[in-house]
Amino acid sequence: MGLRVAMSGVAVVWLALFVGGTGVAYAQQDVIITTTGERLVGEIKSVEKDILTLETAYSDSDFKIEWEDIASIESKRQFLVETFDGRRLSGSITPDPSKKLVVQIDGTSVELTQVSNVQPFERSFWARFDTALDFGYSMTRTNSAKQLSLGTNLSYRDERYADSLFANVFSSTQENAPETQRWDLGNDFRRLLGTRWYINTTQDFLNSEEQGLDLRTTVGGGGGRYLMRSSSQHLALGGGLAWTNENYTDPTLSTKDSAEAYIGSEFMTEKLKITDLITRFTYYPSLTISDRFRLAYRFDLDFNLPGDWYLRIGLFDNYDSEPPAGFSKNDYGWSNAFGFKF
């Protein structure tokens, strides 16, 4: 404001900042009333595995409250609220004055027993992402075998869209044997239609020395349906059409293009308390190469550790019924990794 600003003007500005800051702090307060009548004021961090996490100014550690012990929630902040029947609602949360154990999200009444997840829904685009990073390393004295793995998962969601990106890198070395490397990158973008149906696009990229692939690119689109769905568990079945381009590590092999159909399933659950599980299976029958088909499978089991740390056991398999001559039909493996979610 400069050195020439009068002291009275400074006083007015500081008063405005104080009042405005107080208003912001007040606006950020969330009120939780338990079934025993206790009133807790703070900031809701998340609701996961039937546990609400509340951060307060009067405690060094967050409060963990079981969802069944909550009678009422009130907040002027924006939240993404998901129900067990697959609905997604966004807005502020207020109690329904005419009913017990019922809240209103922008005018829509929802019973608390039907709420499966509550996440602070920031208006900032970047605040809607969840990320996980993991690292694994193993070594055995026999043949000096070493294995290194790196992985990441990035997900985005709002009322109508869900996007997931994953990447994995594997490197294996062994005495008297060639070094092998493998990496894959995939993305699945979904536009939700109601509570069960969705349309989606997929992109997958694979490098595999085991199958002689310098790069396999698969781009597709289709749709699917959630056979069951909540924020903590879902089972989806979908399908569509894809185009695949394959470049090989052997320069004498020509690039191969093919049109494919695909049928896939995905199961995810976070209801196991100490572990999270996600598994995906996709079948690709070729439409342009006679009798050729591919299978892609992935299984990840995460053991939740204190804080946001986890231990992952992962399995993968890629099968090609007609690989280039001299290369394996199957590219499979497993890894142990230690990671962090944020």
Sine and cosine of phi, psi and omega as CSV:
sin_phi,cos_phi,sin_psi,cos_psi,sin_omega,cos_omega
0.00,0.00,-0.22,0.98,0.07,-1.00
1.00,-0.05,0.29,-0.96,-0.08,-1.00
-0.97,0.23,-0.30,0.95,-0.09,-1.00
-1.00,0.05,0.01,1.00,0.00,-1.00
-0.93,0.37,0.73,-0.68,-0.02,-1.00
-0.93,0.38,0.46,-0.89,-0.01,-1.00
-0.88,0.48,-0.55,0.83,0.02,-1.00
-0.91,0.42,-0.63,0.77,0.04,-1.00
-0.91,0.42,-0.63,0.77,0.05,-1.00
-0.88,0.47,-0.67,0.74,-0.01,-1.00
-0.88,0.47,-0.65,0.76,0.01,-1.00
-0.90,0.44,-0.68,0.74,0.00,-1.00
-0.89,0.46,-0.72,0.70,0.00,-1.00
-0.90,0.44,-0.60,0.80,0.04,-1.00
-0.91,0.42,-0.67,0.75,0.02,-1.00
-0.90,0.44,-0.65,0.76,0.02,-1.00
-0.90,0.43,-0.64,0.77,-0.02,-1.00
-0.91,0.41,-0.72,0.69,0.00,-1.00
-0.91,0.42,-0.69,0.73,0.01,-1.00
-0.89,0.45,-0.66,0.75,0.02,-1.00
-0.90,0.44,-0.63,0.78,0.03,-1.00
-0.90,0.43,-0.65,0.76,0.00,-1.00
-0.90,0.44,-0.65,0.76,0.02,-1.00
-0.90,0.44,-0.71,0.71,0.00,-1.00
-0.87,0.49,-0.66,0.75,0.00,-1.00
-0.91,0.42,-0.63,0.78,-0.03,-1.00
-0.91,0.42,-0.43,0.90,-0.03,-1.00
-1.00,0.07,-0.03,1.00,-0.03,-1.00
-0.98,0.18,0.76,-0.65,0.09,-1.00
-0.95,-0.32,0.66,-0.75,-0.05,-1.00
-0.93,-0.38,0.83,-0.56,0.04,-1.00
-0.90,-0.43,0.79,-0.61,0.10,-1.00
-0.90,-0.44,0.82,-0.58,-0.04,-1.00
-1.00,0.06,0.20,-0.98,0.00,-1.00
-0.92,0.40,-0.27,0.96,0.06,-1.00
-1.00,-0.07,0.08,1.00,0.08,-1.00
1.00,-0.05,0.00,1.00,0.02,-1.00
-0.95,0.32,0.63,-0.78,0.00,-1.00
-0.92,-0.40,0.88,-0.47,-0.02,-1.00
-0.89,-0.45,0.74,-0.67,-0.02,-1.00
-0.88,-0.48,0.77,-0.64,-0.01,-1.00
-0.02,-1.00,-0.60,-0.80,0.00,-1.00
-0.77,-0.64,0.86,-0.51,0.04,-1.00
-0.94,0.34,0.84,-0.55,0.03,-1.00
-1.00,-0.01,-0.68,0.73,-0.01,-1.00
-0.13,-0.99,0.24,-0.97,0.19,-0.98
-0.77,-0.64,0.95,-0.30,-0.04,-1.00
-0.66,-0.75,0.61,-0.79,0.01,-1.00
0.79,0.61,0.66,0.75,0.05,-1.00
0.90,0.44,0.40,0.92,0.03,-1.00
-0.81,-0.58,0.81,-0.59,0.09,-1.00
-1.00,-0.07,0.78,-0.62,0.03,-1.00
-0.97,-0.23,0.84,-0.54,-0.06,-1.00
-0.85,-0.53,0.82,-0.57,0.07,-1.00
-0.99,-0.11,0.76,-0.65,-0.02,-1.00
-0.82,-0.57,0.37,-0.93,0.01,-1.00
-0.98,0.18,-0.26,0.97,-0.09,-1.00
-0.97,-0.24,0.23,0.97,0.04,-1.00
-0.59,-0.81,0.66,-0.75,0.02,-1.00
-0.95,0.33,-0.47,0.88,-0.02,-1.00
-0.92,-0.38,0.47,-0.89,0.01,-1.00
-0.94,0.33,0.49,-0.87,0.09,-1.00
-1.00,0.07,0.70,-0.71,0.08,-1.00
-0.93,-0.36,0.90,-0.43,-0.09,-1.00
-0.86,-0.51,0.80,-0.59,0.05,-1.00
-0.92,0.40,0.66,-0.75,-0.10,-0.99
-0.86,0.51,-0.58,0.81,-0.02,-1.00
-0.93,0.36,-0.23,0.97,0.01,-1.00
-1.00,-0.07,0.10,1.00,-0.03,-1.00
-0.98,-0.18,0.78,-0.63,0.00,-1.00
-0.98,-0.21,-0.45,0.89,-0.08,-1.00
-0.36,-0.93,0.53,-0.85,0.09,-1.00
-0.73,-0.68,0.66,-0.76,0.08,-1.00
-0.61,-0.79,0.77,-0.64,0.01,-1.00
-0.34,-0.94,0.61,-0.79,0.07,-1.00
-1.00,0.00,-0.11,0.99,0.04,-1.00
-0.95,0.31,0.20,-0.98,0.02,-1.00
-1.00,-0.09,0.72,-0.69,-0.01,-1.00
-0.75,-0.66,0.46,-0.89,0.22,-0.98
-0.98,-0.20,0.90,-0.43,-0.07,-1.00
-0.92,-0.38,0.80,-0.60,0.02,-1.00
-0.90,-0.43,0.60,-0.80,0.00,-1.00
-0.93,-0.38,0.26,-0.97,-0.04,-1.00
-0.92,0.39,-0.37,0.93,0.03,-1.00
-1.00,0.00,0.15,0.99,0.14,-0.99
0.99,-0.12,0.00,1.00,0.02,-1.00
-0.96,0.30,0.53,-0.85,0.09,-1.00
-0.82,-0.58,0.84,-0.54,-0.02,-1.00
-0.81,-0.58,0.55,-0.83,0.05,-1.00
-0.73,-0.68,0.56,-0.83,0.02,-1.00
0.56,-0.83,-0.16,-0.99,0.05,-1.00
-0.98,0.19,0.30,-0.95,-0.06,-1.00
-0.88,-0.47,0.80,-0.61,0.06,-1.00
-0.72,-0.69,0.51,-0.86,0.05,-1.00
-0.92,0.39,0.47,-0.88,0.13,-0.99
-1.00,0.02,0.94,-0.34,-0.11,-0.99
-0.89,0.45,-0.34,0.94,-0.07,-1.00
-1.00,-0.06,-0.15,0.99,-0.07,-1.00
-0.66,-0.75,0.54,-0.84,0.08,-1.00
-1.00,0.05,0.49,-0.87,0.04,-1.00
0.83,0.55,0.53,0.85,0.04,-1.00
-0.75,-0.66,0.70,-0.71,0.06,-1.00
-0.87,-0.49,0.28,-0.96,0.05,-1.00
-0.88,-0.47,0.76,-0.66,0.09,-1.00
-0.90,-0.43,0.97,-0.23,-0.07,-1.00
0.77,0.64,0.72,0.69,0.09,-1.00
1.00,-0.02,-0.18,0.98,0.02,-1.00
-1.00,-0.09,0.82,-0.57,-0.02,-1.00
-1.00,0.09,0.73,-0.68,-0.02,-1.00
-0.69,-0.72,0.76,-0.65,0.09,-1.00
-0.95,0.31,0.66,-0.75,-0.01,-1.00
-0.87,0.50,-0.52,0.86,0.00,-1.00
-0.93,0.36,-0.29,0.96,0.00,-1.00
-1.00,-0.09,-0.08,1.00,-0.02,-1.00
-0.99,0.12,0.81,-0.59,-0.01,-1.00
-0.98,-0.22,-0.40,0.92,-0.05,-1.00
-0.36,-0.93,0.58,-0.81,0.08,-1.00
-0.71,-0.70,0.85,-0.52,0.02,-1.00
-0.78,-0.62,0.71,-0.70,0.12,-0.99
-0.82,0.57,0.80,-0.60,-0.09,-1.00
-0.95,-0.31,1.00,0.03,-0.04,-1.00
-0.95,0.31,0.52,-0.85,0.02,-1.00
-0.96,0.28,-0.34,0.94,0.04,-1.00
-0.93,0.38,0.72,-0.70,0.00,-1.00
-0.86,0.50,-0.70,0.71,-0.10,-0.99
-0.94,0.33,-0.35,0.94,-0.03,-1.00
-0.97,0.24,-0.08,1.00,-0.06,-1.00
-0.99,-0.11,0.16,0.99,-0.03,-1.00
-0.99,-0.16,0.56,-0.83,0.19,-0.98
-0.86,-0.51,0.67,-0.74,-0.10,-0.99
-0.74,-0.67,0.55,-0.84,0.10,-0.99
-0.67,-0.74,0.66,-0.75,0.05,-1.00
-0.78,-0.62,0.67,-0.74,0.04,-1.00
-0.62,-0.78,0.40,-0.92,-0.06,-1.00
-0.64,-0.77,0.70,-0.72,0.02,-1.00
-0.69,-0.72,0.58,-0.82,0.01,-1.00
-0.51,-0.86,0.72,-0.70,0.05,-1.00
-0.65,-0.76,0.49,-0.87,0.00,-1.00
-0.53,-0.85,0.67,-0.74,0.10,-0.99
-0.83,-0.56,0.60,-0.80,-0.04,-1.00
-0.92,0.40,-0.60,0.80,0.00,-1.00
-0.88,0.47,0.84,-0.53,0.01,-1.00
0.87,0.49,0.21,0.98,0.00,-1.00
0.78,0.63,0.69,0.73,-0.03,-1.00
-0.97,0.26,0.74,-0.67,0.01,-1.00
-0.72,-0.70,0.59,-0.81,0.04,-1.00
-0.68,-0.73,0.74,-0.68,0.03,-1.00
-0.84,-0.55,0.69,-0.72,0.03,-1.00
-0.68,-0.74,0.62,-0.79,0.08,-1.00
-0.75,-0.66,0.64,-0.77,0.00,-1.00
-0.53,-0.85,0.44,-0.90,0.08,-1.00
-0.51,-0.86,0.53,-0.85,0.09,-1.00
-0.74,-0.67,0.71,-0.70,0.02,-1.00
-0.74,-0.68,0.80,-0.60,-0.03,-1.00
-0.75,-0.67,0.51,-0.86,0.01,-1.00
-0.70,-0.71,0.61,-0.79,0.06,-1.00
-0.42,-0.91,0.56,-0.83,0.19,-0.98
-0.60,-0.80,-0.38,-0.92,-0.10,-0.99
-0.90,0.43,-0.53,0.85,-0.15,-0.99
-0.85,-0.52,-0.22,0.98,-0.10,-1.00
-0.79,-0.61,0.55,-0.84,0.10,-0.99
-0.65,-0.76,0.76,-0.65,-0.04,-1.00
-0.70,-0.71,0.70,-0.71,0.02,-1.00
-0.72,-0.69,0.71,-0.70,0.01,-1.00
-0.80,-0.60,0.72,-0.69,0.04,-1.00
-0.68,-0.73,0.49,-0.87,0.03,-1.00
-0.57,-0.82,0.62,-0.78,0.01,-1.00
-0.62,-0.78,0.62,-0.78,0.04,-1.00
-0.76,-0.65,0.77,-0.64,0.03,-1.00
-0.81,-0.59,0.66,-0.75,0.07,-1.00
-0.66,-0.75,0.75,-0.66,-0.04,-1.00
-0.74,-0.68,0.75,-0.66,0.05,-1.00
-0.79,-0.61,0.54,-0.84,-0.01,-1.00
-0.45,-0.89,0.61,-0.79,-0.02,-1.00
-0.88,0.48,0.67,-0.75,0.02,-1.00
0.89,0.46,0.44,0.90,0.04,-1.00
-0.54,-0.84,0.51,-0.86,-0.02,-1.00
-0.93,0.36,0.52,-0.86,0.07,-1.00
-0.95,0.32,0.68,-0.74,0.02,-1.00
-0.87,-0.49,0.61,-0.79,0.02,-1.00
-0.71,-0.70,0.41,-0.91,-0.01,-1.00
-0.39,-0.92,0.67,-0.74,0.15,-0.99
-0.58,-0.81,0.48,-0.88,0.06,-1.00
-0.59,-0.81,0.49,-0.87,-0.02,-1.00
-0.65,-0.76,0.75,-0.66,-0.03,-1.00
-0.61,-0.79,0.44,-0.90,0.03,-1.00
-0.59,-0.80,0.65,-0.76,0.05,-1.00
-0.73,-0.69,0.93,-0.38,-0.02,-1.00
-0.95,-0.33,0.81,-0.59,-0.08,-1.00
-0.83,-0.56,0.68,-0.73,0.17,-0.99
-0.96,-0.27,0.90,-0.43,-0.08,-1.00
-0.98,0.22,0.71,-0.70,0.03,-1.00
-0.89,-0.46,0.99,-0.16,-0.09,-1.00
0.96,0.28,-0.56,-0.83,-0.06,-1.00
-0.98,-0.18,-0.21,0.98,-0.11,-0.99
-0.82,-0.57,-0.62,0.79,-0.14,-0.99
-1.00,-0.06,0.39,-0.92,0.07,-1.00
-0.44,-0.90,0.39,-0.92,0.21,-0.98
-0.91,-0.42,0.48,-0.88,-0.10,-0.99
-0.50,-0.86,0.32,-0.95,0.18,-0.98
-0.84,-0.54,0.53,-0.85,0.01,-1.00
-0.74,-0.67,0.55,-0.83,0.10,-1.00
-0.67,-0.75,0.79,-0.61,-0.01,-1.00
-0.72,-0.69,0.67,-0.74,0.00,-1.00
-0.74,-0.67,0.76,-0.65,-0.07,-1.00
-0.70,-0.72,0.73,-0.68,0.17,-0.99
-0.87,-0.49,0.83,-0.56,-0.06,-1.00
-0.57,-0.82,0.93,-0.38,0.06,-1.00
-0.93,0.36,-0.47,0.88,0.00,-1.00
-0.89,0.46,-0.58,0.82,-0.01,-1.00
-0.96,-0.29,0.22,0.98,0.07,-1.00
0.94,0.35,0.39,0.92,-0.07,-1.00
-0.99,-0.12,0.89,-0.45,0.16,-0.99
-0.97,0.25,-0.65,0.76,0.11,-0.99
-0.29,-0.96,0.82,-0.57,0.18,-0.98
-0.94,-0.34,0.84,-0.55,0.01,-1.00
-0.93,-0.38,0.82,-0.57,0.02,-1.00
-0.81,-0.58,0.85,-0.53,0.01,-1.00
-0.82,-0.57,0.79,-0.61,-0.06,-1.00
-0.54,-0.84,0.08,-1.00,0.04,-1.00
-0.38,-0.92,0.50,-0.87,0.00,-1.00
-0.03,-1.00,-0.65,-0.76,-0.02,-1.00
-0.31,-0.95,0.01,-1.00,-0.01,-1.00
-0.15,-0.99,-0.09,-1.00,-0.04,-1.00
-0.63,-0.77,0.66,-0.75,0.14,-0.99
-0.99,0.13,0.91,-0.41,0.05,-1.00
-0.95,0.31,-0.52,0.85,0.21,-0.98
-0.52,-0.85,0.51,-0.86,-0.11,-0.99
-0.34,-0.94,0.79,-0.62,0.25,-0.97
-0.52,-0.85,0.04,-1.00,-0.02,-1.00
-0.93,0.38,-0.40,0.91,-0.08,-1.00
-0.97,-0.22,-0.05,1.00,-0.01,-1.00
-0.26,-0.96,0.66,-0.75,0.12,-0.99
-0.42,-0.91,0.41,-0.91,0.11,-0.99
-0.74,-0.67,0.88,-0.48,-0.07,-1.00
-0.84,-0.55,0.54,-0.84,0.06,-1.00
-0.73,-0.68,0.78,-0.62,-0.04,-1.00
-0.51,-0.86,0.05,-1.00,0.00,-1.00
-0.21,-0.98,0.12,-0.99,0.01,-1.00
0.15,-0.99,-0.40,-0.92,-0.02,-1.00
-0.86,-0.51,0.51,-0.86,-0.03,-1.00
-0.58,-0.81,0.39,-0.92,0.11,-0.99
-0.87,-0.49,0.71,-0.70,-0.06,-1.00
-0.81,-0.58,0.72,-0.69,0.09,-1.00
-0.85,-0.52,0.74,-0.67,-0.05,-1.00
-0.81,-0.58,0.82,-0.57,0.13,-0.99
-0.92,-0.38,0.69,-0.73,-0.15,-0.99
-0.95,-0.31,0.42,-0.91,0.03,-1.00
-0.93,0.36,-0.44,0.90,0.05,-1.00
-0.99,0.15,0.92,-0.39,-0.07,-1.00
-0.91,0.42,-0.25,0.97,0.00,-1.00
-0.99,0.17,-0.22,0.98,0.01,-1.00
-1.00,0.00,0.74,-0.67,-0.01,-1.00
-0.98,0.20,0.42,-0.91,0.04,-1.00
-0.90,0.44,0.62,-0.78,-0.05,-1.00
-0.87,-0.48,0.74,-0.67,0.08,-1.00
-0.88,-0.47,0.59,-0.81,0.03,-1.00
-0.44,-0.90,0.50,-0.87,0.13,-0.99
-0.99,-0.13,0.65,-0.76,-0.07,-1.00
-0.67,-0.74,0.42,-0.91,0.28,-0.96
-0.99,-0.13,0.25,-0.97,0.12,-0.99
-0.54,-0.84,0.58,-0.81,0.08,-1.00
-0.75,-0.66,0.78,-0.62,-0.07,-1.00
-0.62,-0.78,0.36,-0.93,0.08,-1.00
-0.72,-0.69,0.45,-0.90,0.01,-1.00
-0.58,-0.81,0.74,-0.68,0.04,-1.00
-0.78,-0.63,0.75,-0.66,0.03,-1.00
-0.69,-0.72,0.69,-0.72,0.10,-0.99
-0.59,-0.81,0.65,-0.76,0.13,-0.99
-0.87,-0.50,0.36,0.93,-0.05,-1.00
-1.00,-0.02,0.09,1.00,-0.06,-1.00
-1.00,0.00,0.19,0.98,0.07,-1.00
0.93,0.38,-0.92,0.39,-0.07,-1.00
-0.99,-0.16,-0.13,0.99,-0.01,-1.00
-0.71,-0.70,0.44,-0.90,0.14,-0.99
-0.86,-0.50,0.62,-0.79,-0.06,-1.00
-0.76,-0.65,0.72,-0.70,0.16,-0.99
-0.64,-0.77,0.71,-0.71,0.00,-1.00
-0.64,-0.77,0.64,-0.77,-0.03,-1.00
-0.74,-0.67,0.63,-0.77,0.05,-1.00
-0.68,-0.74,0.76,-0.65,0.00,-1.00
-0.70,-0.71,0.71,-0.70,0.02,-1.00
-0.92,-0.39,0.81,-0.59,-0.04,-1.00
-0.88,-0.47,1.00,-0.08,0.14,-0.99
-0.99,0.13,0.73,-0.68,-0.02,-1.00
-0.97,0.25,0.62,-0.78,0.04,-1.00
-0.99,-0.16,-0.21,0.98,-0.07,-1.00
-0.86,-0.51,-0.23,0.97,0.04,-1.00
-0.90,-0.44,0.90,-0.44,-0.12,-0.99
-0.87,0.50,0.75,-0.66,0.11,-0.99
0.92,0.39,0.17,0.99,0.02,-1.00
-1.00,-0.08,0.62,-0.78,0.13,-0.99
-0.49,-0.87,0.36,-0.93,0.04,-1.00
-0.77,-0.64,0.46,-0.89,0.07,-1.00
-0.78,-0.62,0.66,-0.75,0.08,-1.00
-0.76,-0.65,0.78,-0.62,-0.04,-1.00
-0.69,-0.73,0.61,-0.79,0.07,-1.00
-0.57,-0.82,0.63,-0.77,0.00,-1.00
-0.68,-0.74,0.85,-0.52,0.02,-1.00
-0.80,-0.60,0.81,-0.58,0.05,-1.00
-0.87,-0.50,0.89,-0.45,-0.04,-1.00
-0.96,-0.27,0.81,-0.59,0.11,-0.99
-1.00,-0.10,0.88,-0.47,-0.07,-1.00
-0.97,0.24,0.80,-0.60,0.01,-1.00
-0.95,-0.30,0.19,-0.98,0.03,-1.00
-0.80,0.60,0.55,-0.84,-0.08,-1.00
0.96,0.29,-0.61,-0.79,0.01,-1.00
-0.95,-0.30,0.37,0.93,0.01,-1.00
-1.00,0.05,0.42,-0.91,0.03,-1.00
-0.47,-0.88,0.37,-0.93,0.11,-0.99
-0.90,-0.43,0.83,-0.56,-0.09,-1.00
-0.93,-0.37,0.69,-0.72,0.21,-0.98
-0.92,-0.39,0.87,-0.50,-0.07,-1.00
-0.82,-0.57,0.60,-0.80,0.08,-1.00
-0.80,-0.60,0.56,-0.83,0.07,-1.00
-0.56,-0.83,0.43,-0.90,0.05,-1.00
-0.44,-0.90,0.75,-0.66,0.13,-0.99
-0.82,-0.57,0.84,-0.54,-0.06,-1.00
-0.88,-0.47,0.70,-0.71,0.05,-1.00
-0.78,-0.62,0.87,-0.50,-0.06,-1.00
-0.94,0.34,-0.36,0.93,-0.01,-1.00
-0.68,-0.74,0.96,0.29,0.05,-1.00
-0.97,0.23,0.16,-0.99,0.09,-1.00
-0.87,0.49,0.48,-0.87,-0.02,-1.00
-0.84,0.55,0.74,-0.67,0.03,-1.00
1.00,-0.06,-0.10,1.00,0.00,-1.00
-0.92,-0.39,0.37,-0.93,-0.10,-0.99
-0.97,0.26,0.57,-0.82,0.12,-0.99
-0.96,0.29,-0.54,0.84,-0.08,-1.00
-0.95,-0.31,0.70,-0.71,0.16,-0.99
-0.81,-0.58,0.98,-0.21,-0.09,-1.00
-0.70,-0.71,0.28,-0.96,0.01,-1.00
0.01,-1.00,-0.02,-1.00,0.04,-1.00
-0.56,-0.83,0.32,-0.95,-0.01,-1.00
-0.48,-0.88,0.46,-0.89,0.18,-0.98
-0.92,-0.39,0.72,-0.70,-0.05,-1.00
-0.59,-0.80,0.44,-0.90,0.01,-1.00
-0.89,-0.45,0.80,-0.60,-0.13,-0.99
-0.59,-0.81,-0.01,-1.00,-0.06,-1.00
-0.65,-0.76,0.69,-0.72,0.04,-1.00
-0.95,-0.30,0.65,-0.76,0.04,-1.00
-0.45,-0.89,0.00,0.00,0.00,0.00
